[in-house]
Structure formats: C-alpha cells, structure tokens
Amino acid sequence: MTDKKNLKTYGDVCDCEVIHADVVENVKHKMPVEDVLYDLSDFFKVFADSTRVKILWALDESEMCVCDMAVLLGMTKSAISHQLRALREANLVKFRREGKVVYYSLSDDHVRDIFEKGMEHIKEK
C-alpha cells in the first residue's frame, strides 16, 4: 500500500491552491453528458469478468460456436451462453447461424482494437 508521504516524494500529489480556470472551462465544455459517461462505465464493466474476457480472447483468435468455447474453457454450454448473452447485450459479440450451429465472433474492429489495446497495456508491465 502506498501512503501520501511516498506519493509526495514522487511528485504525484498536487499541493497547489491555484485553479487553472481556462483548462477547467475547456474540459468542462468538452465533457460528455452524464448518460454517455454512465454508458461508457457500463461498457467497461463487461470486461470485469474473467470468463467474458476469456471468451473475448478466444473470439479475437477465431469465430467459434458455443460447444467449442465450452470445451476450450472447460465450462458448460449453459455457462458460456449466459456470458455470451451479456456480451451480446453490450454489443461486443455477434452471431451467425449455419444450419443448427451458431457461430460467435467479435462485433467489429472497434471491439478487437479495444481488447487488443487492453492486452497490449497489460503485457507491457
């Protein structure tokens, strides 16, 4: 645990009493409305579940059906389907039907980019 004393040593704490009004006003005018920020927060909450992240990782590699994902992750089809529902509701995955088989994939390149940037950030530690 880092205490305030250590933070000050590294310059991480601002001790000034000056308000930079021009900066505050500029950022204030650009800040999205509360509903948009709330939706963004909900979007990132979907990534907070390790099973959903595993599914996203798998789908970043290849389109897959529920049965294949269940085998890959050592889970039941029901558990995978439950997590896929949350991912679909967040518009992170899409599906297509081929006969009796339903294949899942990432919704679009934006999802792939977000996921891969997150992985890149984690790996740089």
N, C-alpha and C positions, 0 to 999 in steps of 0.2 A: 504494500500500500504506500502511495506517495503522499507525503504531507505537504502543507503550504510552504513550509520552510524550504524544502527541496525544490519546489516549483519556482520560488523566487530566485533561488540560486541559478536556475537555468533560464530565467527571464520569461517564464510562462505566465506570470501574473502581472496585470497592468495596475500600477499603483497611482496612475494619474487621475486628476479630477476634471480634466478638460473634456468637453463634449465636442466632437467634430461634427457640427450641425449639418454641414454640406454633405458629408458622407452619409449621415443618418437619413437625411431627406432623400438623397439619391436612391439609396437602397429601399427606403420605405415606399417610394413610388414604383419601384420595380417588383416589389414583393407580391407574389400571387395571392389571390383571395384565400381565406381560411379553408373553404371547401376543397380547393385544389391541393393545398398542403395536407389536409386530412386524408384525401385520396392517395396522395403520394406516400404518406405514412403507412396506410393500409397495404399499399402495393409492396413496400419493403418488408412488412410483417410476414408476407407469404414466404419470404426467404428465410424466416427464422426457424423453420422446422427442418431438421436434418434429413428426414425421409423425402420431403419435397425437393430438397437440394440434390439428393442422390438421383431422384427421378429426372430433374432438370439436367444434371450432368450426363446421365445416360442418353437423354434425348438430344443433347448437344452433340453427342457422338453419332447417333443413328435414330431414325424413326423406329419405333418399337410398338408391339402390341402388349396388352396388359399381362398376358401369360408369360411373355419373355421377361418383362420387367419384374414380375413376381419371382421367377427363377433367379434372375440376376441378383436381386436384393434379398433373397431368402425370406420373402413375405407372402402373405395370402393375396389372391387376386382381389378379394374384397378390400383389404387394406390399401392396396395400390389404387384401386378405383376410387376409394374415399379421398385419397390425396390428389388424384387427378382431377376430381371434381373441384377442389379448392384452386388448383392451378388453372383450370378452365374458367372458373368464375373471375379470376384475376387476369384473364386473357393472356396467360403465359404459354399455354399449350392449345393445340387444335387437334382435331382427329379427322380421319377419313375412313370410310368403310369399304372393304374389299370382300364381297361375299359375306361370310359370317365373321370375318376378322376385322377388328377396329384397330387402326394404327394411329399412334400418337406422335406428334412432333412439336417442336417449339413453334410458337405462333408466327414469329417473324424474325428478321435480322436484328431488330431492336432488343428483343429478349436475349438472343445469342450474344450480342455485344455487351449487355448489362451483366450477364452471367460470366462471360469470359473476362471482362474487366475486373469483376469481383475476384475471380480466381487468380488473375494476374497480381492483384493487390495483395492477396493473402500469401502468395508464393514469394513475394519479394522480401519478406521478413527475414 
